[in-house]
Amino acid sequence: MGRFKLVRRFQLILPILYCVVALGAWLDFARLPPDGLASLGLWLVVFPIMLLDLALRPSSAPQKSVFMPDGHGYYGNHAIFFSISVLVIAILLYALGTAIDRNRASGGSTQ
């Protein structure tokens, strides 16, 4: 049983820590007035998704986000974008943690 906990450590710790940081960023965002600087913390937490969003924006409308929905209000739009982005990144961190744990369980060999 102790070996099982040791093997799965990164698989769970990485996404859990990330979700704690994301929750803190959302709580900080929710208490600030709705302006451009309020969402800065959110963008830092989902930085890889933001880079993808910037890369996919059409040149005809560079100010228009590809992933940010419209029609749900300021906080609703941000909540949808942020929660989906956090979910995607947490899943990727889970996969990364699984790979790290497998590597550690096999003795760290790269063969």
N, C-alpha and C positions, 0 to 999 in steps of 0.2 A: 504494500500500500504506500509506503514512503517513497519508493522508487517511482510510482505512478505520479505522485505530486511533483517530484523533482523533474520528471520528464516533461510535463505539461506546463511548466512554470511560465515561459515566455509566451506561449500560446494564449494564455489568459491575461497576463500582466500587461502586455503591450496595448491591447484594445481597451482594457479597463482604465489604465492611466490616461489614455487618449480621451476617453469619454468623460473622465473627471475634469480634464482641462477644458474640453468642449463645453461642459455644463457651466463651468466657471466663466467662460467667455460669453455664453448666452445670458447668464445672470447679470454680468456686467453690462452687456448690450441693452438688456431690458430696463435697467435703471437709468440709463443715459438718455438725454433728449434725442429725438430722431433727426439726426443730421449726418453728414458724410463721415465725420470722425467717429461716430458711435459704432459704426459697422467695421471699423478697422481691426478690432480684436477678433471679430468673426472671420474676416478674410485671412488673418494670420493663422488661425487654427485650421482652415481648409485651404491652405496655400496651394497645394498641388491641383486642386479642383479649380481654383481661381486662375492658375496659369493655363489650364486647359480651356477655361472659359475665354480668357483673353486671346488665345491662339485661334479659337473657332469663331470669333466675332467677324461678321462681314465687314469689308472695307467701306461699304455704303453706309453703315451705321455703327461706327466703332464704340459709341457710348452705350449701346444696347447690349445687355448681357444675354447670352444664349441660354443660360441655365436658370436665371432669375424669372419666376413667373410674374404675371401681372394680374390685377383684379382681386387681390386678397388683402389689400391694405399694406401699409409699410411693414408692420410687424409680421403679418401673415406671409407676405412674399419672402421676407428674410427667414422666417421659421421653416418654410417649405424647402428653400434652397439649402439652408444650413443643416437641417436634420437629414436630408438625403445625402449631402456631402459627407457629413460625419459618419453616417452608416456605411457608405462606400469605403471611406478611409479606414474605419474600424475593421471591416471585413478584410481589407488588404493587410492590415497589421496582424490580424488573426492568422492569415496565411503565412506571413513572414515569421511570426512566432512559432507556428507549426514547423516551418522549415528549420528554424534555429533549434528547436527542441529535438527534432529528428537528428540533426547533425550532432548535437551534444550527446544524444542517447547512443549513437553509433560510435562514440569515441572521438568525434571531431575529424574523422578521416574525410577526405574529399574524393575518394575513389568511387 
